[in-house]
Amino acid sequence: MKRKISLSFLLCVFVFCYVFSQDRPLALKSWHDNKFSMFIHFGVYSELGGVWNGQPVKNGYSEQIQAHAGIYSDVYEEVPSRFNPTKWNADSIATLAKNAGMRSIVITSKHHDGFCMYKTATTRFNIVDATPFKRDVIKELSEACKKAGLNFGLYYSLIDYRLHPWTTHNANPITADHHEYNKKQITELLTNYGPISEMWFDMGSLTSKQSHEVYDLVHKLQPNCMVSGRLGNNAYDFCVMGDNEYPDYKIDAAWQTPASMFNETWGYRSWQKRENAPAKMDEKLLSLLKVVSRGGNYLLNIGPKGDGTVVPYETEVLKGMGQWLHKHGEAIYGTNGNPFPESFSWGEVTTKDNHLYLILSGKPTNTIVLPGISGKLKKVVLMDDQKSVFKTKTEKGNLVVPVSEGMFQSHNIQVIAIDFDERYLLQPEQLLTGKTVTLDFQDAIKHYSYSCTDYYTNHRSVVKESWNFSRNQKNAFPVMFYSDEEKGKEIEIQWNRKSEVVKLDGGEKVVLNEKPGKSTWGNRYSFTPYQSDFEGSPGPIVSILDPNSGWGRNKERKWNLITGWENGVVVSKDSKPMESLFILQEINADQDQNQLIELQSGSGVMVWLNGENLVKHNNPKASNLNKEIVLLPLKLGKNQLLIKFYNRSDYQLSYGINNSIPQAIYRQKLSPRDFTGINNCELKLYKPESEHQPIRMNNVRIVL
């Protein structure tokens, strides 16, 4: 028997949250602790201000105006002759960043148009050689950051409109010559401008070899320079979310949200409507709080004008945020995200050592309930007024903090600081118990990273699974079951923090189901949505229960009944890049049972059974067809298997489903263990190529 125990269970364990361990590079920890940084999009496009031939260019970002206005390269190369940002002042930019509470600055050294904001030997298309300004902006800002005590990072676009045709998506493959050109420029940037805290790469679709070559080059030249996630192919130090996006899940790796003042543009746009700066300040402050409470860093952009000055509206927004951070920075800098397994409608939570910070940024309430927390309280005070002491109480294992609705002020967000004498404890997020305990993918606490092949092929990747379970047993022999998909892999299992490395090759083959059952595969339907990125999912399974109903953005498109597709046959169809194909399969089972199937897929695949995601991963780059075995935990009656096959850049999509493979798995005994009371087990790959690499261990289960 197996059942889940609620958070009111009396025994406590340390909560899982993303905390840097001692063996992580100090530079990465320093980067993580910054929390708030300035992004600057400044280039020759700033001179145009989103206007071409006297008309606003209203489609696309203004920093990409060359592409969106269809400007020929030879015509665009004339723009630098009038780009003369004489009012640029690097010291004032650094001062603004400090006043805003920012800890670092990241500036565009080269954007997609190929124009370099520094002196380079690779091209005359740079601010020193091609403009009347004749000054090296990157050098000046590097020196200003050093004087101001700020970290200094560089944005670098991996594409260049001058070296290949632009496209609507900017994620073109990088040719061999272009790759060598990029490496030369990266070498200049990391050699001539002092310590660089991060290289913020963007766009392009690199091969795995290209991504790793760039990653290795950066760390060879500057070992403490952090590499951003958009380099792709899991070759990076920190994950990067989509523009102005933040996850609704915890990430077990360093990550960052890049944000713009306005969703419409990053570079300066002269005709942009700029209204109600205080409201914009509130908006961006709330975004900062959401990012930090989820464990990430916030990179907020400004777009200077062509003369080098900062738009006054943006200055006002940043200074307003800085005023709040000056009073409440303790709740932001050097913190980790919300340690509780849930978010709260009343606001956000951050933590640092034995401190909790309750940020009252949400829905007003009279009572805050913190579930399953224990520890000796030292003080609970309002950060703005240390004399405002809260009389807390404990009810059913929860800490109750009385507040008033008047404390929730949109223009003056309050913070309650909770200090414990020692580290606090939290009850387990989930506890498994029973005569027999099974640790499997369905009941695991998933630990995520953000696996990125390129900008359009990325997803929330499971990098570790963990379980909390109740067991009192000495000399117990855990038994692991796995399929041919996992055979040969090396994994690391931690039992109550003690590590064990296991190679999955010593098992005996056994039948999958002790009690054989029967499944009947019924109708199969297909649906081709509009072009989409890989991560896109169908939403609630109820939306496609009727295969005759429309689904997706085009409600008139229907699910199509598939006929003549024989089991195990690989199908190839013409496809556009970044196109997906959904297959919906009906399965009837005469009892609860497990079934192994074999899938063949191209660039990426996602699998849901009855609305629950079982598989989500990108396949190796440039690999057109990949086989894998998937275990389906079928329920009695009707089941719905939904598979998304994804094509990144080819013009043909190949896929296959085989439900007639041998229904056998491996059984392997693990080392004996003593279990007492509340126990924890963690499973991950042993020495993975990258900490962002999916473990792909969905078929594994451990029986205790």
Residue pairs with C-beta under 8 A, 6 or more apart in sequence:
1 434
1 435
1 436
2 432
2 433
2 434
2 436
2 437
2 438
2 443
3 432
3 433
3 434
4 430
4 431
4 432
4 443
5 428
5 430
5 431
5 432
5 433
5 470
7 341
7 371
7 372
7 397
7 427
7 428
7 429
8 372
8 396
8 397
8 398
8 427
9 372
9 427
9 428
9 431
10 397
10 427
11 427
11 428
11 677
11 678
12 372
12 374
12 425
12 426
12 427
12 428
13 425
13 426
13 427
13 428
13 468
13 678
13 680
14 423
14 425
14 426
15 339
15 340
15 341
15 425
15 426
15 429
16 250
16 429
16 445
16 447
16 466
17 250
17 295
17 336
17 337
17 338
17 339
17 351
18 250
18 251
18 252
18 253
18 295
18 336
18 337
19 336
20 28
20 29
20 32
20 254
25 224
26 224
27 197
27 223
27 224
27 225
27 226
28 226
28 237
28 238
28 254
30 151
30 197
31 151
31 197
31 198
31 226
31 237
31 238
31 254
31 297
32 238
32 254
32 297
33 103
33 333
33 334
34 103
34 104
34 151
34 297
34 333
35 103
35 288
35 292
35 297
35 298
35 332
35 333
35 334
35 335
36 100
36 101
36 102
36 103
36 288
36 292
36 297
36 298
36 300
36 321
36 325
36 332
36 333
37 102
37 103
37 104
37 105
37 106
37 151
37 153
37 297
37 298
37 299
37 300
38 93
38 96
38 97
38 100
38 102
38 104
38 105
38 106
38 299
38 300
38 301
38 302
38 318
39 106
39 107
39 155
39 258
39 259
39 260
39 266
39 299
39 300
39 301
39 302
40 93
40 105
40 106
40 107
40 108
40 141
40 301
40 302
40 303
40 304
41 63
41 108
41 111
41 155
41 266
41 267
41 268
41 301
41 302
41 303
42 85
42 107
42 108
42 117
42 137
42 267
42 303
42 304
43 63
43 108
43 110
43 111
43 113
43 115
43 117
43 267
44 79
44 80
44 83
44 113
44 115
44 127
44 131
45 62
45 63
45 64
45 65
45 66
45 111
45 113
45 115
45 267
45 268
46 83
46 85
46 267
46 268
46 303
46 304
46 305
46 306
47 79
47 82
47 83
47 306
48 62
48 65
48 79
48 306
49 62
49 268
49 269
49 270
49 271
49 305
49 306
50 56
50 57
50 62
50 65
50 265
50 267
50 268
50 269
50 270
50 271
50 272
51 57
51 270
51 271
52 65
52 69
52 71
53 69
56 271
57 65
57 68
57 69
59 68
60 67
60 68
61 68
61 264
61 265
61 266
61 267
62 265
62 266
62 267
62 268
62 269
62 303
63 108
63 111
63 112
63 113
63 265
63 266
63 267
63 303
64 111
64 112
64 113
64 166
64 170
64 267
65 71
65 267
66 73
66 76
66 112
66 113
66 161
66 166
67 112
67 161
67 166
67 170
73 161
73 162
76 113
77 125
77 130
80 115
80 125
80 127
80 130
80 131
81 130
81 131
81 132
82 132
83 127
83 131
83 132
83 133
83 306
84 131
84 132
84 133
84 307
85 133
85 137
85 304
85 305
85 306
85 307
85 308
86 133
86 307
86 308
87 307
87 308
87 309
88 133
88 135
88 137
88 140
88 304
88 307
88 308
88 309
89 308
90 137
90 140
90 141
90 143
90 144
91 144
91 147
91 148
92 310
93 105
93 141
93 144
93 310
94 105
94 141
94 144
94 145
94 147
94 148
94 150
95 148
96 310
96 315
96 318
96 319
97 104
97 105
97 148
97 150
97 318
98 148
98 149
98 150
99 318
99 319
99 322
100 318
100 319
100 321
100 322
100 325
101 321
101 322
101 324
101 325
101 326
101 329
101 332
102 150
102 300
102 318
103 150
103 151
103 333
104 145
104 150
104 151
104 152
104 153
104 197
104 198
105 141
105 145
105 150
105 151
105 152
105 153
106 153
106 154
106 155
106 198
106 200
106 299
107 117
107 137
107 138
107 141
107 153
107 154
107 155
108 117
108 155
108 157
109 116
109 117
109 118
109 138
109 154
109 155
109 156
109 189
110 116
110 117
110 156
110 157
110 160
110 185
111 155
111 157
111 267
112 157
112 159
112 160
112 161
112 166
112 170
112 203
113 160
113 161
113 162
114 123
114 125
114 160
114 161
114 162
114 163
115 125
115 126
115 127
115 130
116 122
116 123
116 125
116 126
116 127
116 185
117 126
117 127
117 136
117 137
117 138
118 126
118 127
118 128
118 136
118 137
118 138
118 139
118 188
118 189
118 192
118 193
119 126
119 127
119 128
119 129
119 136
119 139
120 126
120 185
120 188
121 184
121 188
122 181
122 184
122 185
122 188
123 162
124 130
125 162
127 133
127 134
127 135
127 136
127 137
128 134
128 135
128 136
138 154
138 189
138 193
139 192
139 193
141 152
142 152
142 193
142 194
143 194
145 151
145 152
146 152
146 194
151 197
151 198
152 193
152 194
152 195
152 196
152 197
153 196
153 197
153 198
153 199
153 200
153 226
154 189
154 193
154 196
154 198
154 199
154 200
155 200
155 202
156 182
156 185
156 186
156 189
156 199
156 200
156 201
156 202
157 201
157 202
157 203
157 204
158 174
158 182
158 201
158 202
158 203
158 204
158 206
158 231
159 166
159 170
159 171
159 172
159 174
159 203
159 204
160 178
160 181
163 175
163 177
163 178
163 181
164 172
164 175
164 178
165 172
169 455
169 456
169 578
170 203
170 204
170 455
171 203
171 204
171 205
171 454
171 455
171 456
172 204
172 205
173 204
173 205
173 206
173 207
173 649
174 182
174 204
174 205
174 206
174 207
174 210
179 206
179 210
179 213
182 214
183 213
183 214
183 217
186 199
186 214
186 217
186 218
187 217
187 221
189 196
189 199
190 196
190 199
190 217
190 218
190 221
190 222
190 225
191 221
195 222
195 224
195 225
196 222
196 225
197 224
197 225
197 226
198 225
198 226
198 227
198 228
198 238
199 218
199 225
199 226
199 227
199 228
200 228
200 230
200 240
201 214
201 227
201 228
201 230
201 231
202 228
202 230
202 455
203 230
203 455
204 232
204 454
205 232
205 453
205 454
205 455
205 456
205 648
205 649
206 214
206 231
206 232
206 233
206 454
207 233
207 621
207 622
208 233
208 235
208 620
208 621
208 622
211 231
211 232
211 233
211 234
211 235
212 233
212 235
214 227
214 231
214 235
215 227
215 231
215 235
215 236
218 225
218 227
219 225
219 227
226 237
226 238
226 254
227 235
227 236
227 237
227 238
228 236
228 237
228 238
228 240
228 256
229 236
229 238
229 239
229 240
229 255
229 256
229 450
229 452
229 458
229 692
230 236
230 240
230 452
230 454
230 455
232 452
232 453
232 454
232 455
233 452
233 453
233 454
233 621
234 451
234 452
234 453
234 689
234 690
234 692
234 693
235 690
236 452
236 690
236 692
237 254
238 253
238 254
238 255
238 256
238 297
239 251
239 253
239 254
239 255
239 256
239 449
239 450
239 452
239 692
240 255
240 256
240 257
240 258
240 450
240 452
241 247
241 255
241 256
241 257
241 258
241 296
241 450
243 258
243 259
243 260
243 263
244 257
244 258
244 259
244 260
244 263
244 287
245 257
246 257
246 287
246 290
246 291
246 294
246 296
247 255
247 294
247 296
247 448
247 450
247 460
249 448
249 460
250 294
250 295
250 337
250 447
250 448
251 294
251 295
251 296
251 448
251 449
251 450
252 447
252 448
252 449
252 463
252 464
253 449
253 450
253 463
253 691
253 692
254 297
255 295
255 296
255 297
255 450
256 296
256 297
256 298
256 299
257 287
257 291
257 296
257 297
257 298
257 299
258 299
258 301
259 284
259 287
259 298
259 299
259 300
259 301
260 266
260 300
260 301
261 280
261 284
261 300
261 301
261 302
261 303
261 313
261 314
261 317
262 269
262 272
264 272
265 272
265 303
266 301
266 303
267 303
268 303
268 304
268 305
268 306
268 311
269 303
270 305
274 311
274 313
277 313
277 316
277 317
277 320
278 320
278 411
280 313
280 317
281 316
281 317
281 320
281 321
282 410
282 411
284 300
284 317
284 321
285 320
285 321
285 324
285 413
286 361
287 298
288 298
288 300
288 321
288 332
289 347
289 348
289 359
289 361
289 413
290 348
291 297
291 298
292 298
292 332
292 335
292 337
292 348
292 350
293 337
293 338
293 348
293 349
293 350
293 359
294 337
294 338
295 336
295 337
295 338
296 337
300 318
302 310
302 311
302 314
302 318
303 311
303 314
304 310
304 311
305 311
324 412
324 413
325 332
327 383
327 384
328 359
328 383
328 384
328 413
328 415
330 352
330 357
330 383
330 417
331 350
331 357
331 359
331 383
331 415
331 417
332 350
334 352
335 350
335 351
335 352
335 357
336 350
336 351
336 352
337 349
337 350
337 351
338 348
338 349
338 350
338 351
339 349
339 351
339 356
339 426
340 349
340 370
340 371
340 426
341 429
341 430
342 371
344 362
344 368
345 362
345 363
345 365
346 360
346 362
346 363
346 364
346 365
346 368
346 408
347 358
347 359
347 360
347 361
347 362
347 408
347 413
348 359
348 361
348 362
349 356
349 357
349 358
349 359
350 356
350 357
350 359
351 357
353 423
354 375
354 419
354 420
354 421
354 422
354 423
354 424
355 417
355 418
355 419
355 420
356 370
356 417
356 418
356 420
356 424
357 383
357 415
357 416
357 417
357 418
358 368
358 401
358 415
358 416
358 417
358 418
359 413
359 414
359 415
360 403
360 407
360 408
360 413
360 414
360 415
360 416
361 408
361 413
362 408
363 408
364 405
364 407
364 408
365 403
365 405
365 408
366 402
366 403
366 404
366 405
367 400
367 401
367 402
367 403
368 400
368 401
368 402
368 403
368 416
369 395
369 398
369 399
369 400
369 401
370 398
370 399
370 400
370 401
371 397
371 398
371 427
372 397
372 398
372 426
372 427
373 398
373 399
373 424
373 425
373 426
373 427
374 397
374 424
374 425
374 426
374 427
375 420
375 421
375 422
375 423
375 424
375 425
376 420
376 421
376 422
377 392
377 418
377 419
377 420
377 421
378 419
378 420
378 421
379 389
379 417
379 418
379 419
380 389
380 390
380 392
380 401
380 416
380 417
380 418
380 419
381 387
381 388
381 389
381 390
381 416
381 417
382 388
382 390
382 407
382 414
382 415
382 416
382 417
383 414
383 415
383 416
383 417
384 414
384 415
390 401
390 402
390 403
390 416
391 402
392 399
392 400
392 401
392 402
393 399
393 400
394 400
397 427
401 416
401 418
403 416
407 414
408 414
428 468
428 678
428 680
429 445
429 468
430 443
430 445
430 467
430 468
431 468
431 469
431 470
431 678
432 438
432 439
432 443
432 467
432 468
432 469
432 470
433 469
433 470
436 703
436 704
437 469
437 470
437 471
437 703
437 704
438 701
438 702
438 703
438 704
439 467
439 469
439 681
439 683
439 701
439 702
439 703
439 704
440 700
440 701
440 702
441 465
441 614
441 697
441 698
441 699
441 700
441 701
442 612
442 633
443 467
444 465
444 466
444 467
444 683
445 465
445 466
445 467
445 468
446 462
446 464
446 465
447 462
447 463
447 464
447 465
447 466
447 684
448 460
448 461
448 462
448 463
449 460
449 461
449 463
449 691
449 692
450 458
450 459
450 460
450 461
450 692
451 458
451 459
451 460
451 461
451 617
451 618
451 692
451 693
451 694
452 458
452 692
453 603
453 618
453 621
453 648
454 648
456 533
456 534
456 578
456 648
457 533
457 534
457 603
457 604
457 618
457 646
457 648
458 533
458 534
458 535
458 618
459 534
459 535
459 604
459 606
459 616
459 617
459 618
460 535
460 616
461 616
461 617
461 692
461 693
461 694
462 616
462 694
462 695
463 684
463 688
463 691
463 692
463 693
463 694
463 695
464 682
464 683
464 684
464 695
465 682
465 683
465 684
465 695
465 697
466 680
466 681
466 682
466 683
467 680
467 681
468 678
468 679
468 680
469 678
469 679
469 680
469 681
469 704
470 677
470 678
470 679
471 675
471 676
471 677
471 679
471 704
472 675
472 676
472 677
473 674
473 675
473 704
474 674
474 675
475 672
475 673
475 674
476 672
476 673
476 674
476 675
476 704
477 669
477 670
477 672
477 673
478 669
478 670
478 673
478 702
478 703
478 704
479 667
479 668
479 669
479 670
479 702
479 703
480 502
480 504
480 507
480 667
480 668
480 669
480 670
480 700
480 701
480 702
480 703
481 507
481 510
481 665
481 666
481 667
481 668
481 700
481 701
481 702
481 703
482 504
482 507
482 665
482 666
482 668
482 697
482 699
482 700
482 701
483 596
483 629
483 631
483 665
483 666
483 699
484 629
484 666
485 628
485 629
485 630
485 696
485 699
486 504
486 697
486 699
486 700
487 504
487 505
487 666
488 503
488 504
488 505
489 503
489 504
489 685
489 697
490 501
490 502
490 503
490 504
490 685
490 686
490 687
491 501
491 502
491 504
491 683
491 684
491 685
491 686
491 695
491 697
491 700
492 499
492 500
492 501
492 502
492 683
492 684
492 685
492 686
493 499
493 500
493 501
493 502
493 670
493 681
493 682
493 683
494 500
494 680
494 681
494 682
495 673
495 679
495 680
495 681
496 679
496 680
497 680
500 670
500 671
501 686
502 668
502 670
504 666
504 668
506 668
507 666
507 667
507 668
508 666
508 667
508 668
509 664
509 665
509 666
509 667
510 664
510 665
510 666
510 667
511 663
511 664
512 594
512 595
512 596
512 663
512 664
512 665
513 593
513 594
513 663
515 591
515 593
517 589
517 590
517 591
517 592
517 593
517 634
518 589
518 590
519 587
519 588
519 589
519 590
519 593
519 595
519 634
519 659
520 587
520 588
520 589
521 567
521 585
521 586
521 587
521 659
522 585
522 586
522 587
522 588
523 547
523 561
523 585
523 586
524 561
524 562
524 565
524 583
524 584
524 585
524 586
525 547
525 559
525 560
525 561
525 562
525 583
525 584
525 585
526 559
526 560
526 562
526 581
526 582
526 583
526 584
527 544
527 551
527 552
527 557
527 558
527 559
527 560
527 581
527 582
527 584
528 557
528 579
528 580
528 581
528 582
529 536
529 551
529 552
529 553
529 554
529 557
529 580
529 582
530 552
530 553
530 554
531 576
531 577
531 578
531 579
532 578
532 579
532 580
533 578
534 580
534 603
534 604
534 606
534 618
534 646
534 648
536 580
537 606
537 608
537 613
537 644
538 544
538 551
538 582
538 608
538 642
538 644
540 611
541 608
541 610
541 611
541 640
541 642
542 611
543 551
544 551
544 559
544 584
544 642
545 640
547 559
547 561
547 584
548 558
548 559
549 558
549 559
550 556
550 557
550 558
551 557
551 559
559 584
562 583
565 571
567 657
567 658
567 659
567 660
568 598
568 656
568 657
568 658
568 660
569 656
570 600
570 625
570 654
570 655
570 656
571 654
571 655
571 656
572 652
572 653
572 654
573 581
573 652
573 653
573 654
574 651
574 652
574 653
575 581
575 647
575 650
575 651
575 652
575 653
576 647
576 651
577 647
577 648
577 649
577 650
577 651
578 647
578 648
578 649
579 646
579 647
579 653
580 644
580 645
580 646
580 647
581 644
581 645
581 647
581 653
581 655
582 642
582 643
582 644
582 645
583 642
583 643
583 645
583 655
583 657
584 640
584 641
584 642
585 640
585 641
585 642
585 643
585 657
586 638
586 639
586 640
586 641
587 632
587 634
587 638
587 639
587 640
587 641
588 637
588 638
588 639
589 634
589 635
589 636
589 637
589 639
590 636
591 636
592 633
592 634
592 635
592 636
593 634
594 631
594 632
594 633
594 634
595 631
595 632
595 634
595 659
595 663
596 629
596 630
596 631
596 632
596 661
596 662
596 663
596 665
596 699
597 629
597 630
597 632
597 657
597 658
597 659
597 661
598 627
598 628
598 629
598 630
598 656
598 657
598 658
598 661
599 605
599 607
599 627
599 628
599 629
599 630
599 643
599 655
599 656
599 657
599 658
600 625
600 626
600 627
600 654
600 655
600 656
600 657
600 658
601 619
601 625
601 626
601 628
601 645
601 646
601 655
602 619
602 624
602 625
602 626
602 645
602 646
602 647
602 648
602 650
602 653
602 654
602 655
603 618
603 619
603 646
603 647
603 648
603 649
603 650
604 617
604 618
604 619
604 644
604 645
604 646
604 648
605 615
605 616
605 617
605 619
605 628
605 643
605 644
605 645
605 646
606 613
606 615
606 616
606 643
606 644
606 646
607 613
607 614
607 615
607 616
607 630
607 641
607 642
607 643
607 644
608 614
608 640
608 641
608 642
608 643
609 632
609 633
609 634
609 639
609 640
609 641
609 642
610 635
610 639
610 640
611 640
614 630
614 631
614 632
614 698
615 628
615 630
615 696
615 698
616 694
617 694
617 696
619 626
620 626
624 650
624 654
625 654
628 696
629 661
629 699
630 698
630 699
631 698
631 699
632 639
632 641
643 655
643 657
645 653
645 655
647 653
665 699
670 702
675 704
681 702
683 695
683 697
683 700
683 702
684 695
685 693
685 695
685 697
688 695
